[in-house]
Amino acid sequence: MLTLRAAGLVDVDLGEVVRPGIVKVDGERIVGVGGPVEGEVVDLGDLVLLPGLMDMEVNLLVGGRGEHPVVSQVRDDPPLRMLRAVENARRTLRAGFTTVRNLGLLVKTGGYLLDVALSKAIDAGWVDGPRVVPAGHSITPTGGHQDPTMFGSYAPHVLDLTVEEGIANGVGEVRRAARYQIRHGAQLLKVCVSGGVLSHTGMPGAQHYSAEELRAVADEAHRRSLRVAAHAHGAEAVRSAVLAGIDCIEHGFLIDDEAIALMVKHGTFLVATQALTEAMDISRAAPALREKAALIFPRARASVRDAIDAGVKIAVGTDAPGIPHGRNALELVTLVERGMTPIGAIRAATTTSAELLDVTDRGRLAEGLLADIIAVPGDPLQDISVLQNVKFVMKGGRTFVH
């Protein structure tokens, strides 16, 4: 057994810092909080302890040093893409994010689910990284968001993807694509319901899948006790996704009061990815896409404030590398700037994310939970930005940063 001793710890449920911060760890679990110090002592001085943070939308297989978003689509083979993911996973863990959902882009892999392989390698201890909940390949129609043509006008038959790689048209193909992801280890499904800000597919709000196709995705997932995340921006697309039974909306930049009320009624989660509206580098994007971002991003900043006020369940997600891997905590800072309280933002990255994942073994510093623990130099309830300066990271009882 070892004891972590710090100046304080954030009690996520109470919404306050308890002083001093005493957490006892045995193996991969927390075995006590508070009380006398026992066993080996790790003295963290003036730091404040928190549960490991979670990011509900990352794309570990893309981004990072040396990548060009267009060229890499035809240059990076699956082995190189996996090595890129290993580096991105390491950066994410060292930033204090001990669990992520990987909702990656469609890329040519021959049908291999690379994020599933990455998750297994991390769990086996072969490489350092957060716990990865993989979605495999996103499911999208031909020419839809995340079809590789979103990166530009490729010639016909360049980067043609298969149903197994996520391109699916009609209810039958959508079911086939979903079943393929599940068969090969996806722990949730991702479907592209509308266009995107930085894709060559028209306006972001335009709905790409029919209600019947969306219901098919939700049905396939829910019969296997899995959840569905939907890339969606437009209010009508969001309403269609919610009514189809999809569990989580990614982005939702153009949601209106009706869509927000429907999300509250159905308990649909929102992963708002607000930091990228401020920090995403679009300098190399086509002029038309930069113009689209200039129109959409301000509306996104307003709509999330309405969602916060209405009580939508918001979980933290960055869409990294929309912001660089390892800078994930910027999303919590941005949510506070949008009107969320600091404890609300921390809950969005802990307990609300755990609820979205449908797990009860993480998200708090409590006896019996996984020893996913971080420490920061200051009180994040007073200054949320201290989460951008993580000084200690433990995952499953193993220390990665100290």
N, C-alpha and C positions, 0 to 999 in steps of 0.2 A: 504494500500500500504506500501511496505517497500523498502528501497534502500540498495543495497550492495555497499559498498565503499571499494576499494582496491587500491594498488599502480598502477595497470595496468590491462588491459584485452587483450587477444589475439583476434585480428580481423582475423578470418580464411581466409576471402576472400582477404584482403589486404596483409596478411602474415607478420603482424607486431604487436608489442605491443603498444596499445594506452594508454596513461597516462594522468590523473588517470583513474582507472577503476570504472565506475559508471553504475550499472544496476538496473533498477526499476522493481519490481515484484508486481503483483496484482493477487491473487488467484494462478492458476497454470501456468500463462503466464507472459512473459516479456512484460512490457508496455512502456519501454523506455530505451535507452542506451545513457549515457552521460547527460550533462545538469545539472541543479541544483538538489541538494539532496532534496528528499521529503519523508514525512511520517516517519515511524520508520526506524532508521538507524542501519545497521549491519556493524560495522567497522572491516574490515579484515586486516588492517595495511599494512604490506609490501607484502602481498600475491598478486598473479596474477590470474585473473579469466580466465576461459576457458569454452566452452560448455561441457556438460557431454560427456564422451567418450563412444564409442561403440565397442563391441567385436562381430564379426560376426561368430564365432564358439566356443561355449562352450558346455560342457556336464554336466549340473548342477546335474544330477541324479547320477553321479558317481564321485569318488574321494573324497578327504577330509580325515579327521582324522579317523584312524581305519579301512580303507578299504584295503583289499587284492584283486587285480583285478580279480583273478581267483575264489577264494572262495566266494566272494560276489555275483557272478552270481547265485550260488545255495543257498546262505544263506540269502540274503536280500530280504524280501518280499516287495510288493509295498508300504505298510505304512512306513516301515523303509527307503526305498529308497526316499520317499517323504520328510521325516524328514532330511535325508542327503542333499537333494536338498535345503531345507529351509536354512540350515547353509551355504551352498555354495553360495546361492543367496545373503545372507547378506554380506558375505565377498566380493563378487564382487561389490556390490553397494558401500560399504565403501571404496573400492579402486578407486572410481571415475568413474565407468562404469555404466551408467544409462540406457543403452539399450543393449540387447544381442540377438543374435539368438541362440536358443538351438537346436543343431544338434546331439542329443544324440545317444548312442549306442543302439543296439537291446537288450532288456532285457525282461524277462518273466513277463508280467503284466496282462495276461488274456485279452489283447486287450485294456486296459485302456491307454489313452494318458496322462501320468503323467505330462509332461511338459505343456500341455494345462491347466490342473488343477492348476499347480503352477502359471502360468500366470494369471489365473483368481483370485487366492488368493491374489497375489501381487496387482493386479489392485483394488481389493476390500479393500485393506489396512489391511488385516488380518496378513500378514507377510511382512517384509522388504526385498526388492530386486529390481533389475533393471526391466525395462520393458522387458518382455520376448516375443520374437517372436518364437513360437514353431513349430517344424517340425513333432512332433509326433514320430512315429517309422521310422527309416531309411528303405529304400527299397533295398534289396540285394538278390542275388540268393542263393540257398542251397550251403553251403560250401564257399560262397563268404566272402569278407571282411565285418565284423560286424555280420555275423552269429556267435553265441556264440562259435562255435568251434575255432574261431580265438584265444581264450584264452588257447587252449590246446586240447588234443585228448580225448574228452568226449566219453563215450560209446554210442552206438546207442540208440536213444530215450531219452537220457538225454538232457534236455533243447531243445526239439523239439519246434519250434515256428510255429505259424500259419501265413497264408497270412495276416490276420489283424495285426499281430505283425511284419510284414515287410518282411518275407521270401516269395519271389515271383519268379516263373519260367515261362517264356514265356509271350507273349504280353498280353494274357487274364488275367493272375494272376497279372502282373504288373499294369494293369489298375485297377483291383479290389483292390489291396493294396493301390494305390494312392487315389482311391475314398473313401476308408475307412478312411484314414488319414484326408482327406478334410471334410468328413461328420462329424467327431468328433472334429473338431476345429483347425487342423493344418493350419498355416498361410503361410507355404511354404512346399515344399517337398525336401527330401534329398535322393539321389540315390547313391549307391556304384558302380562306374564304373570300378574300378580296385582294385587290391590287396592293402594291406597296409604294412608299414614297420614292424610293430609289430603284424602281424597276420600270422597264420600258413596256408597260402593260396598261397604259391609260391612267385614269385618275385612281388614287388609292382607295376611294370609297366604292368603286364598282365591284359588285358581287360576281364571283367567278363560278361558284358551284351552286347548283339548284338545291332547294330544300330537301328533295328526295335523296340527293347524293350526300348531303350533310347528315341526314338521319341515318344513312347506311354506315357512315364512319362511326357515329356515336353508338349505334347498335353493336357493331363489331367489337368496339372497345369495351363497352359496358358488360357485354356477355362474358368477357374475360376478366372482369373486375379491374379494368384499366380506365384511365381518364383521357380526355381529349383536350388538346390546346389548339385554339384557332387563331391564326394570323388574320386579323380583321381590323379595318379602319372605319369604313362607312357605317353610319347609324343603321341603315337597312340591313347591311351584311351582319352586323352584330346582333340585331334582333332575330334574323334568320338562324344564326348560330345558337343563340340562347334557346329559341323555341325548338330547335332540333335536338336539344339535350346536351350540347357541348358544354364542358365544365369550366373552361377558362378562355378568356379573350386576351390575346397578346396585342398590345399597343392601344387599339380603340381610340385613335386620335380624333375621330370625327363623331364620336357618340353624342347624342342629344338627350334631352330630359326623358323622352320616352324609352330610349334604349337603357339609360341608367336605371330608371324605375323597374324595367323588366329584369335587369341583372340583379337588383336588390331582391325582387320577388322570388327569383329562381335560385338565389344564392350563388350566382355565377361569379367567379373570381376575375379580377383584372390585373394583368401584369403590364404596368403602364409605361415602362421604358422611357421615362421622362428625361434622363440625363443626356440621351443621345440628341434630343432636340436642342440642347445647348452646346454639346461638346463633340458631336460627330463631325469628322473631317470630310466635307463634301467638295473640297477644292478641286478634286480630279474628276468629279462627276460631270456629265454632259450639262450644258447650259439649261436645257429644258428640265432636267431633274433638279438642278439648283433652284430654278424658279418654282418648281412644285414644292420643294422643301420650305422655301420662304413663305409659301401660302399655307402649308399644312401645319408646320411646327408651332406657330402662334396659337392656332386653334387647339392643338394638342395641350398646350399649357393651360388653356382655359377649361377644357373639358375635364381634365383630371381634378381640378379644383371642385367642379360640380360633383364628380364621383366621390371625392373625399367627403364633401358635405352631406351627400345622400347616404353614406354608409356602405358603399360598395366594398366588398372584401378585396383589398389590394395587397398583392404580394410583390416583393422586390424582384425585378428582372432588368438586366442591362442591355440585352441583345448584343453583348460583346461578340465580335469586335466593333460593334457600332460605337462603343467607347472601348479603349484598349483593355485587353485582358490584364487583370491585376489592379485596375482602377474601379472595381465593382462598387466600392463603397460610395462613389460619387452619386449613385442612384439614391441612397438614403439622404444625402445632403440635399439633393434636388427635390425629393418629396417633401422635406421640411420647408424648403423655399416655396413649395406650392401650397402650403397650409397644413400639412400633417404635423402633429406633435412629434418631438424626438422619440418618445416611447412608442408612438404609433408607427414610426418608420422602423424602429427596431423590431417591433412585433411583425411588421410586414416581411422582415428578413428572417424571422424565427418562427413564432407560433403560427402565423397565418400561412407561411410557406409550408410548414409541417402539415397543416390542415389540408392545403392544396395537394400535397403529396400523399395524403391519407396515411400518415405515419404518426406514431405517438412516442417514438424512442429518441427524439431530439427536439431542439427548439427552446429548451429551458435548462437551467442549472438546477437539477433535482435528482434525488436518489433514484437509482435504477436506470437512468437515461444514459445514452452514449456519452462518453467523455470527449465531446467536441466543444472545446473551450478556447476562447481567445482573451487577450488582455490589451488594453489601450492606455495611453498616458493622459488620463483625465476623465471627467465625468461626461459621458455622451448624452446624458439627459440635459446638460447645460450647454454643451457644444458638440453637436452631432459630427462635426468634421474630424474629431479625434479618431473616428473609425477609419479614416484614411491613413492612419499611422499605427498599424497593428504591430505590437512588439513581441507577442507570444501567441503561438498557434499550437494547439493540441488537437489531434483527431483520433478518436478511438483509443485514447490513453497514450498515444505516441506523440512526442513533441517534435514539431517540424521547424518552428521558429522560436528562438529564445536568445 
